[in-house]
Amino acid sequence: MATAVVARPVSRTQTRSREEEVLVWPDLVFIEFIAAMLFTITLFLLSFLVNAPLLDQANADVTPNPSKAPWYLLNLQELLLHMNAAMAGVIIPTIWLVIMGAFPYFDREQHGQGVWFGTEKAVRLTIVSAVVGFVGTWFLILWDSGKIAFFLHGWFGLSGGDSLRFLENVRSVQTQLPWPEWSRNITYSPVNIVIIGEDFQHLDFPAWLVEQGIPTMAMVGMSAMLIFSLWRVGWVVTRRDALIVLFSAFVAAYGVLTLTGTAFRGQGQELVFPWELKVSEGIPGQE
């Protein structure tokens, strides 16, 4: 009985030749040094040509108006204007860090790891998600600031007694709707818990809806609707596609929040155009 022997090529690990390697010194360090020098020279030229709007010497007794956080925290400061302080400053950043840390465990596909736009429709998913995140975040900011109320007045002819007046901004949901009195004092805990002077035994439902419910529904609902819509049209196929959509929308929203807090917040944190920004010395001891 004859036995057929099939010769198979032996797989060998491809190794780079010495000519293909790039050393840290001098190749990488030299390029970084040149980049650092160009950046420093450019910064000196800008400081010489552009007069920075510096104020007087810092005074601990005088708080400037507006008083803003460092630029890398302006996105969180912007969130503080639209929802509960604990959610904006602690809960949401923590949850999002956990979600990003879970990305590698959600996408276990080994193929194409570390490749930019490695899936078939990654480019269009990135662009569409970024546009939706950019426009959607701006819309929510404008709505919560009452800047789109004139559209409601123009399209629906709202007046002082109209039932649609609660759509002017988020806070109007709490103040303009005829909430029953019992909804502002709902007892949901048998134990009276008071932390830093705040009662946690009774729930003010209209306030909870405005400060926590609507922001949570907007963030979770819009993200889920975006992924679901792109899945329905056949763009989101794999788990990696869904993560691309989620992260692209997040980066766009993060940029809008930072830009808004940097250039569009004036005295009293009012939403204004950059050329209308004015900085006053404020009132001693007050923010």
Residue pairs with C-beta under 8 A, 6 or more apart in sequence:
22 28
53 279
55 64
55 279
61 284
61 285
62 281
62 282
62 284
63 282
63 283
63 284
63 285
63 286
63 287
64 279
64 280
64 281
64 282
65 267
65 268
65 279
65 280
65 281
65 282
65 283
66 265
66 266
66 267
66 268
66 269
66 279
67 282
67 287
68 74
68 77
68 261
68 262
68 265
69 76
69 77
69 261
71 258
71 262
74 257
74 258
74 261
74 262
75 254
75 257
75 258
75 261
76 88
76 89
76 93
77 261
78 141
78 257
78 258
78 260
78 261
78 265
79 87
79 88
79 89
79 92
79 257
80 88
80 89
81 144
81 269
82 88
82 140
82 141
82 144
82 170
82 215
83 211
83 212
83 215
84 211
84 212
84 215
87 211
87 212
87 215
87 216
92 219
96 250
100 247
103 243
103 247
106 239
106 243
107 238
107 239
107 240
107 243
109 238
109 239
109 240
112 118
112 119
112 240
117 123
117 126
118 240
119 125
119 237
119 238
119 240
119 241
119 244
120 237
121 235
121 237
121 241
122 241
122 244
124 235
125 230
125 235
125 236
125 241
125 244
125 245
125 248
126 244
126 248
128 230
128 235
128 245
129 226
129 230
129 244
129 245
129 246
129 248
129 249
129 252
130 248
130 249
130 251
130 252
131 252
132 222
132 226
132 249
132 252
133 248
133 249
133 250
133 251
133 252
133 253
133 256
134 252
134 253
134 255
134 256
136 222
136 249
136 253
137 252
137 253
137 256
137 257
138 256
139 148
140 218
141 256
141 260
141 271
142 148
142 271
143 169
143 170
144 169
144 170
144 171
145 169
145 270
145 271
146 168
146 169
147 271
149 158
149 168
149 169
152 158
152 164
152 167
152 168
156 162
156 164
158 164
158 165
158 168
165 172
165 176
166 172
166 173
166 175
166 176
166 177
168 176
170 210
170 214
171 210
173 206
173 209
173 210
173 214
174 206
174 207
174 209
174 210
177 206
179 205
179 206
183 204
183 205
183 206
184 204
184 205
184 206
184 207
185 202
185 203
185 204
186 202
186 203
186 204
186 205
187 201
187 202
187 203
188 201
188 202
188 203
189 200
189 201
191 201
192 199
192 201
193 199
193 200
193 201
194 200
223 246
223 249
226 245
226 249
227 236
227 242
227 245
227 246
230 236
230 241
230 245
231 237
231 242
235 241
236 242
236 245
260 271
263 274
263 277
264 271
264 272
264 273
264 274
265 271
265 272
266 272
266 276
266 277
266 278
267 278
267 279
267 280
